[in-house]
Amino acid sequence: MTDDIWQVFNLADLIDKVAGNEPRFHEFLRVPALSCAVYRLPAGAKDMQAPHLEDEVYVVLEGQACLRIDDKNHQIKRGSILYVRATAKHSFFDIEEDLTVLAVFGAQTP
């Protein structure tokens, strides 16, 4: 957690932190109201995440895949913005191109 009232991040530097041939998650900000991370899944990877206690917004920075939220599938690609409510079962699948997303998590629900 940080006490700074503002911070500036460079997207290219954040993406470099998750480069590689395996799934990677890099949290770069955590404050009481939210947290932010960059998440990368290479083509063909399996997303192993479990439901979260926080609402979440994904911004697809690069790649193409599908996102299953509960029992609905959604095609996603660069530029897609997705909202997933807290505790919803969700995962990326059919990752056709290396997928990198910016994930913004709200505060945990009680």
C-alpha positions, 0 to 999 in steps of 0.5 A: 500500500502507498501513502502517495496521493498520486502516482504515474505508471508507464504502460510499456514498462508494466507490460515488460514486467509480464513478458514471457511464455507463461502466465504472469500477474503483476500488481502495481498499485494497491490502495484501500479503494482499489488495486491495479495489475497487468495480467498476461496469458500466452496463446494456448495458456490455461487461466487458473483464476478463481472468483474474486471478492472484488468487482473487476474491470479488464481492459484488453491491451493486446491479444484475442481470446474468450472470457466466460463469465458464469455461463456466458462466453464473450469474444474479446480483443484489443480495446475490449473493456469488461466488467465482472462483478465480485464473486462471479465465476470467470476465466479466459479461454481459447486464447488465440493470441498472447493476451495482456489485460489491465485489471482494476479491482474495486474494494472487497465486498464484505 
